[in-house]
Structure formats: structure tokens, C-alpha cells
Amino acid sequence: MITLHFDMKKVDSNWITRVGIVVFAAILVEVISVVQDQRLRGMMVEEMNLHSKAVLVSKAHEIEHMLELTEATLAENRWVIEQQLSQPDSLFWVLERVIDDNPHVVGGCLAFVPYYYPSKGRLFEPYAYKLADGSIVAEQLGGLEHDYTRNPEFTWSLDHLAPSWTDPYLYGPDSLSYATYNEPIYDSKGRLAAFCGLDIDLSWLGDTLNAHQPFPSSYGLLLTTEGDLVAGPSEERISREEVLRAVDIVNGKLSEADFPGIAIRKTRLEKEPYWQLVQVYKKDEVLAPMHKMRRQQWLFMLLGVAILAFMINRYARNENKLRVASAEQARIGGELAVARDIQQQMLPKVFPSYVYGTLEPALEVGGDLYDFYIRDGKLFFCIGDVSGKGVPSAMLMSMIHSLFRVVSRKEESPSQILGALNNQLCAGDDSNMFVTCFVGCLDLYTGKLNYANAGHDKPFLLTSSAALLPVKANLPLGVFPGTEFELQSMVFSPGTALFLYTDGLTEAKNKQRQALGRERVQQMLDSCLAKGTDAPEQLVNALSAEAHSFAGEGAQSDDLTLLCIRFQPGDILSRNITLGNNKDEVAQLSTFVKDFLGHIEMERRVAAGLRLALEEIVVNVMNYAYPAGEHGEVTVYADSNYKEVRFTVVDTGFPFDPTAVLSVDTTLDAQNRPIGGLGIHLTRKMVDSISYSRKHGFNVLTLTKSIS
Amino acid sequence: MTTRVEEIDGKLVATLIGELDTAAAAETEKAMLPLMDCKGKDIVIDCTGLEYIASSGLRLLLSVLKNAQSQGSHVVLKNVNDVVKDVLDLTGFVSLFEIE
């Protein structure tokens, strides 16, 4: 529960971190885009200003050019008019010609001062103008119905006697917009005769001003000096109301600040009559690309943030997975180490001189097994290989191992033992794993070997050379219940040995992925036999070394298990006894050792010395190996080949190496003699060699004594 | 293992018969308790029937010896066989005890 609680907290803080990163990224992007927005806005307004400036200046120039052209026309024709003053009726023709020669002039008049031509009466105003079809018409305008002297322009001109432009005005049936340029005309005597006016059509101005507008709702205006509207966009494009509002803003009647959606730029002509040119923009339109960009930016940002969130989430999840996985791996690693210890503990640790075996797991725990033990003068042994590697096969292996021990306690026939193992395995196993296994039973006195095989590799029979033992293959264990494993037997002559192995030996692979092969194994065995290095331990070590050197530095690909058993008739005596850590059981030890040594011919004193040596070691274990009051066991293996006696004392108590105990001083007098330390001292003196090792939680002490 | 203690001619005579191994040590120790009260009387331990001795037995003999020496008594081991003699030799006990 505690672990779970912490995990939950971890997950929570993870989430906060992840969301925090995403939010931070989003804020960062937003800040950047706002700053960029401001710059962009500035740039677009600047562009609008530049545009308006360009438009206004060019239009102003256009208008100025038009005005100058008109002024020039009058100047050019002034002398003709002055010359023709003497013939008032020819002036109609003069005006017609001026209009005809100058397309930009649409009308021309000469407004004579009253009574200039007495014959013409008080008012005389010849007038010529262009019709819509291009024809030119001339007429006399002055009269009672048209008293031009009342026109403000006329009176102004009379007062000032200077050239002037009228403000634009609407005139004619089509209400077109016109402006008139006036200049005084003097006769040869220097008297003021008339004012000559040339009309120009301004109605095109509105179109020109509004052609090529950059935005659908932007427009240009032409205003008089006083701010009256002269020309503007067509009503279809921009409503009159809107236009008038803009005019009011220009004239200061409305405040620009009240209409934040509108931007107005204006300029004046640089000469008379200083008309005003105005460009009106809608800010929305000007900034529309920016808004569009902003929307896109938002979309990209959302997309980016979503991708970021997704990636962070994924990354975090992967990391989490990784962390969980590595923790799990560490835990499994620890458990595997324990499993390996347990497995190793099940393997035989003490070998009589005629048996030797080894198991090297490829992974932490292996699927191989081997075992042997002696019962009633018979050596029971097995070697097996569970399909697959790792924990599941190791568990199955442990099960087989235990079953072998249990079954073979009561059953002597290897065939029956395999049968029992197979039935047990088939009954409980749903995992479809199978086990190859070879079981044998060697009579240590007669040399008769009974054996049965369950799909395992054929062992080698070692006489003067190595050959395969005749073996029926049979099915592996765990395939079908009720499978029969044929009992085979053979009688070993003295010195004959059996070399058993798992496919970790023959299938050992080198870098080129080639297998070591059975032939190579056979050659190695032969060479060992020829050299005489053929003790079981030597053979096993030689083949193990060969497999390792063949495989090189690469990882061991499969479990490697080797077992070698030699028949040495009559010269092997093996016994063992297990005692509790109770000194009363020393009596049993005494009986056991006297009986064992009784089978071997030796001096009484040597026998007594051996017994003493063993007793001291065992008593030491009983006294000190286990915590006081706790039950523990000590096992003694006694072996002899009649030339040498070997005792192996095994216990699972505290690690303790008696060989490291200092010698006692045997020269001290009685009063200074310590009570302890004598036992191990005696043991040392009584045997030829004493060696200690700690293996997989066992203290293993070996005493040997030559008796020849 | 049989242990008998008797007083003969002013000496305490302990007769050990059998194998004095660790299992027998406790019982033998109990049987030899009268030797601890020797009061200057010499002690003879008759080993004629002693076939085997372990370090626990030696410890027993050592405690008898220490006690006797403090009371001014001598301890004599009599008729020690070769097996027991080996043990006494190896432990230097031969120089502690008088051996007949």
C-alpha cells in the first residue's frame, strides 16, 4: 500500500510537471505572437501611410497638372481674344476653337464688364461649350435671366483683378462637376474688358481618385479649400452617409477619435486653389491580413501545443515505463540471484573421487539439472535439460530435481523413476514444457549400470577410448502421460566411466555460430583418456574449459552441465550421516565412524586419530555453528578408496573456518592452559590435510588422511 | 563409559573404562566429582580400560589437575594405552601429568 501511495504521488507530480511545461510553452508562444503583432500592426499602419501618401501626392499632381494646363491654355489664347475684342461676334468662334483645340477644356466664356459693347447692351457673355457627343455649341448667356455680375466670382475678380479658380460646382442637366478658371482680359487701351473663364470637367476626378483603391472599403475624396465635397466614390461603393461623415471628420465637425475604425489621410494642392485630397481607410481592412495571420498563428500554436503535450505525455509515459521496468528488472535480478542460490544449493557439493559434476547456467537461473547420491551401495544419478531457459524452466528443473530425490528413495529402476517423473510432470504441467532426462543407477560393488533415457543426449562410455553408450532415445518427460521408458543395462568393467552432458556442451557456439559438436567432444575425451588425465574431475574440467574457449568471449548461449561417473570396484567406500546439533548424537557419530573405518584396514591408532579428528570438528559445529537453542544439522560424508580416508563435514551454520584458528601453545603449564582450542589442534595433528570452503551458504570442511 | 572413584591406601583412585568421547564427558565429569575434594591426597587415574579420549575428556583431566595442584596433590595417569598416549603427546599433556 505504501509503495502504491508513493507511486500515485509520483504520477500526480508528473502530471503537474507535464501540464506546466505545456502551459509555459503556450504562454511563451502567445507572448511572442503579441509582440510580433504589435510590430506587424506598426508595419501595416506604416504601409497604409505610405500608400496614402503615394496616392494623394500622385492625384494632387494630376489635378495640379490639369489646372496648370487650363491656365496655360488661357495664356496661349489670350492674344487671340485680345485681338478679336474689336469684333465681338467673332469671339464665339474664338471660344469654339479654344475648346476644340484643348480637350481638357469643356467650356469657355467671356463675361464683359457692363456696357463694354454699347451695341450689345449691358450684359454680354459669349459662351461655348462641349456637348456630350463632342460637338461644340456657342451662345450668348448674358441677359436679364443670367446676370453674371451678381456671381460672387465676378465681383471677386472685379475687386481683385487677379486670376482665380472657382470652387468646383455642379452644372448642367447631368449635374456634372466643373471648375472654372478666370482671368481678366484687357483691351488695347489697357481697359478691363472682360473676364475670360475656362471650364474644366471634374467629374472624372471622383473616378480617378477611386480607381485602384487598395481595399474594398477605402476611398478617395476631393474637397474644396473650405471643405466642401467635390468628388468621391460612387454611391454603389460607399454610402453617401459614410462619405459625409468622413467629410465632417476632415472639417473637424466630428472627432476622429470617436471613429476608431476609420483612418483618414489628407493633403492639399500645393498651388491655387489649394483643394484638399483625402484618403479614407477602414482599419479593419488594413489590418485584415494581420488578423488573418493571427488566426493562423493561433491555429499553429494550438497545433504546436497539442503536439508538445502529446510528445511530453508520451515521453513521460515512456520514462515511467522505463523506470518501472528497470525497477522491476532490478527486483527480478535480485530474485533471480536468490533463485540461482536456491538452485545451486540443490546441486551436489561433495564429490567422491569417482564422481564429478558441474552446472553453469547461461542466464541467472538455468533449466539444466543433475544429481547423484549413494544408497545401499548404489549410485543413483540423473542429468536433465528443461526446454527453454530462465525462471520457468528453472522452476520446472527444481521440481524434477526434488521429484527425482523423492522417487528414487523408494524406487531402484531408472525406468520406473522416469515413469513416475513423467506422470507427475504431465499431471501438473499446462505449460507445454518438456524435459529430456537420463537416469542411471550404478552398483558400486558389481559395476552393473541400469539406465533409462527420456530423450536426452546419449552419454559417452569411456573405456580405453570414448564411444556413445547404446541408448534408446524415447520421448522426453512431460509429453504424454504413461510413456514407457525402456530399462537398459550394462555391466561396467573396472575403470569404465560414463560421461554425461547437456546440449550446452555440444551446441556451444563460437563467433561464426558453429557448434562445438559431438565429434569434437569425443576427440577431447579420447585425448584425455590417452593422456591419462581421466579422473572424473579432470574430464569435466577439461570439457568445460573446451566449451568456454570454443565459445570465446561471447555470452554462454545455453546451460552447460557435465557429469562424469567412474566405476572403481571395491576400492570405494562411501557413507554419510546427518546429525542434529546435540552433543548426545556424538554417540551415533562414534558408531558411524567406527563402522566406516572398520571396513578399512589400518592401524588402531590411525583409526582412533581419524575418529578424534572428525569428532572434534563435528562437536565444534554442534557447539558453535548455530545460535544457541536453534536446531541445526551437520552432515558427514565419509569416503575411502582404501588408500586414503576423506571426511567431508557440511553444515549450514555461521560461516566459520576452523583452519584459521591459531595453534594452541602446548608447552604451557597446567594453571596457564586455556580450556578451549584443543579440539581443532588435535584435528590438525591427526590428518594429512584440512581444507575449508564456504559454498552457497554451506560450510564445507574436508579432512583427508593417507592410510597406506 | 564407566567411571569408578575409590580411596585405596590414602590415594584417590579413579578407574576409567571405555571411550571418553564428547557424549560421555558430562557423565564422566559428574562421576569424577569426588576427586575435586582431594585435600592433599594424591590422585591416581587408572587408564587401563580407557580406549579413547577426545578433547572434552582432556579438559576434564585438566580441571582435575588444576584443582589438585591448588590443594597440593599429585595426579598420576596409570597404564595409558598408545591411542590415549598419542593424544597426550600431541597436546603437551605428557609434561603436565605424571604418567606411569
Interface residues (C-beta under 8 A of the other chain):
Chain A: K583 D584 E585 V586 A587 S590 R604 R605 A608 G609 R611 L612 E615 E616 V619 V664 T666 T667 L668 D669 A670 Q671 R673 I675 L678 G679 H681 L682 K685 M686
Chain B: E19 D21 T22 A23 A26 Y52 A54 S55 S56 L58 R59 L62 S63 L65 K66 Q69 D82 V83 D86 V87 L90 T91 G92 S95 L96
